[in-house]
Amino acid sequence: MTEAFLTQLLQAIPLASVLIGRGERILAANSEAKTLLGSGIVGRHFITAIRHPAVLDAVEHCLGDRKTHRARHLTSQSGRDLTYSVTASYIDFSAGEGVLVCFDDITPVEQAGQMRRDFVANVSHELRTPLTALLGFIETLRGPASKDPAAQQRFLGIMDREAHRMERLVRDLLSLSRVEAEERVRPVTRVDIVAILESVQKSLEPLAAEAGVAFSRIDDGTPIHVPGDEDQLRQVFTNLIENAVKYGARGERVEVTVHLSEAVPSLRGPGVEVTVRDFGPGIEEIHIPRLTERFYRVDSHRSREMGGTGLGLAIVKHIVNRHRGRLRIESEPGQGCRFIVTLPHE
């Protein structure tokens, strides 16, 4: 068999693959393997091309005992860490014998596994803190504070706050789970985005009054209908406006702008742009790309004091994705924050 034929054969394999002959030199490689290991690997000794100890051991063992061996190949490309599952299989063909080495990119699987581990760790941490506080106060109420009414009232108040914190976390986790389950199902019911914003602002007026924040809405009140899930869109704007009230500057205002455009570049068509702006301290640019990550907080202590679970913007992102919209965050320290939700208007 010629090198051209072997290369053509390997091209039919949808994985990066190289064929190593009995003389321990690479007889052929497909284009994916040349991208991974280098364009000039054919004809070279396999040790100079692969260089990963675990993979080299798998190839050598396969050459020795003619059995299939597996290993993991770790590398990086364009600043990304990549993980490959490598299979070294002995083959006997008309031109001789050798080892077929296939590299299967399992990076997405590894990343998903890491995300699950991080999620479990974060949930455990978020639940452990209020649970520890509750258990400690229960023990105190049964012991030293059992006959101290003033201490009992103080501890019961703290326990109530911690229990509500856990309740909010569980509620947000369930909400995030539901949103993710429905993310591929696009809503078809048409809802009035202006009416939703009016309802949300009215429901948050007591919170705004307590924080000394005034609402300012810029639109003419004309109904604007978009395909959407009313409850989920209400959740999006409740979260964004509530955050603006809580984390904006006290005594300032929260500005809500609704703008209908016939051509939105990010949507490649007509769209509605809703902007929620506060005039608070703002957020440093380094934090902005991570704000929609689960449990990511710019100021963990302040967020917890405000009753935040660290899941609100993650839920917002998934709901906006379900509506085939876009979420954009703009901020500069000292200039406040702008959260822009763009939804298709069809």
SULHU-V341178 format. One line per field, one symbol per residue. ss: DSSP state (H for helix, E for strand, C for the rest). A space follows every 50 residues. Layout:
ss: ???
This chain:
ss: CCHHHHHHHHHCCCCEEEEEECCCEEEEECHHHHHHHCCCCCCCEHHHHH CCHHHHHHHHHHHHHCCCEEEEEEEEECCEEEEEEEEEEEEEECCEEEEE EEEEECHHHHHHHHHHHHHHHHHHHHHHHHHHHHHHHHHHHHCCCCCCHH HHHHHHHHHHHHHHHHHHHHHHHHHHHHHHHHCCCCCCCEEEHHHHHHHH HHHCHHHHHHHCCEEEEECCCCCCEEECCHHHHHHHHHHHHHHHHHHCCC CCEEEEEEEEEEEECCCCEEEEEEEEEECCCCCCHHHHCCCCCCCCCCCH HHHHHCCCCCCHHHHHHHHHHHCCCEEEEEECCCCCEEEEEEEECC
